[in-house]
Amino acid sequence: MSGRYTATRTSLRTSAIMVLFTLLFTALMSSTYRVTRPAIEASKQDAQMRLLAEVLPPGSYDNALLDDVVRFGPAPQIGMEAGGRVWRARKAGEPVALIIEGAATDGYAGRIGLVVAVQRDGRLSGVRVTEHKETPGLGDYIDPRKDRRKDSPWIAQFAGASWAAVNTAEWTVRKDGGSFDYRAGATISARAVTRAVGHSTAFAAERMDALFAAPAGSLLGDDS
């Protein structure tokens, strides 16, 4: 009887210690998160601003870009089945450019994420790949960080292209009768990105007024 009582007491004590340890650990993690959260958020915002600065010169606008954002609903025509974001650049309150999330779903190794900056007049300011799994050393030249031609990265050719000047059918690589270059031996990646850039540019240009007029933080439904 005494042994059974001792075993029960030991078991209860062990359980109590485990519960106490769990509570202390949870409290510690929660406290750590609260302390580090501002730094994590600041780091994420810095990384976001660096990316956006690659497609739109900071001096071309004067608003708080990360605060002037709207979301759009499902848009499979630009590879954004779950919707995405649009950052709106303004200067002295006037529209300057939209930076829109898009994606190519037909890359050699799958989805290729993009951000595309479209100026008020429909001209492209810049394009960057945000995620991809294209073949290293072959198709990954779509990302300027991995493009060996640092003096003339492949993706830089989109800057200055105009939706009004380039026929819809020509938003592809020259191998397919389009207007844009590609690198020999890696056509699929370039073709996918080029077409996605064209679709994203059209999406932004056709909705320019509505996207600029929507309240910051709102969701603009896809009306296509």
PyMOL commands that set and color helices and strands:
alter all, ss='L'
color gray80, all
select helices_A, chain A and resi 2-55+58-60+76-78+139-142+154-158+168-170+174-176+187-206+208-213
alter helices_A, ss='H'
color red, helices_A
select strands_A, chain A and resi 69-72+84-91+94-107+110-119+124-131+219-220
alter strands_A, ss='S'
color yellow, strands_A
deselect
rebuild
show_as cartoon
